Amino acid sequence: MLADFSDVSIAGEAGDLVSARQLMREVRPDAVFLDVELTNGKGFDLAADLPPETFVIVVSAYDLYAIEAFDVAALDFLVKPVKPERLETAIGRLRDRLPDRPSAPDKSGAQAQEAVTDRLQLKTSSASILVSYDAVSFLRAEGDYTRIYLENGQHHLATGLLRVFETKLPSPPFHRLDRSTIVNSAQIQRVNWQLSGRSTIHFTTNAHVVEIGRPASKRLRAILGSRAR
């Protein structure tokens, strides 16, 4: 339903308190649509941990939680199943509280999607996260999954084959070096070239190190050489 609002971008999804708290620290969203009944507690337990600038819109199948919603200073309370007109009212209230944001642009769904193509969606076992391309240092295949390493030192095991992510990432700066590795060349700080032909890649934040074999090292030399020219 939120996809109908071209000025709304879903920064992430979580189904339990632990992953939700981690997600809040990472993305610090403008607003949270907070369900009440979660797998390991109530959404209200999360409200106290939210940044003060994050607005809360409570969503529940039980209107008896309305009083508790007011206790956490919720911007609105939506009863499931949520009606489109009620959701539109809640979004309107949110826009009114964020006066420095541009008003809803008149865009088609395709145009709205195009506006957020500088971010990569990661679906993990507990959450769905949007990360900026610039925040990704490298990706490595792990069977049917891909582990994405971020410049802040974190990493996420995401659903999807490496080749699927390859089609979504801009090249340059992202380059596939071998069957299991894609690197962001813009974040490479230095490369230790070994006599054996192998090499070790160090990234700008020193948070991660990648070791690659001879064919991948040869490919990386060509990439970095062309970038220098």
Secondary structure, 3 states (H helix, E strand, C coil): CHHHCCCCCCCEEECCHHHHHHHHHHHCCCEEEEECEECCEECHHHHCCCCCCCEEEEEECCHHHHHHHHHCCCCEEEECCCCHHHHHHHHHHHHHHCCCCCCCCCCCHHHHHHCCCCEEEEECCCEEEEEEHHHEEEEEEECCEEEEEECCCCEEEEECCHHHHHHHCCCCCEEEEECCEEEEHHHEEEEEECCCCCEEEEECCCCCEEEECHHHHHHHHHHHHHHHC
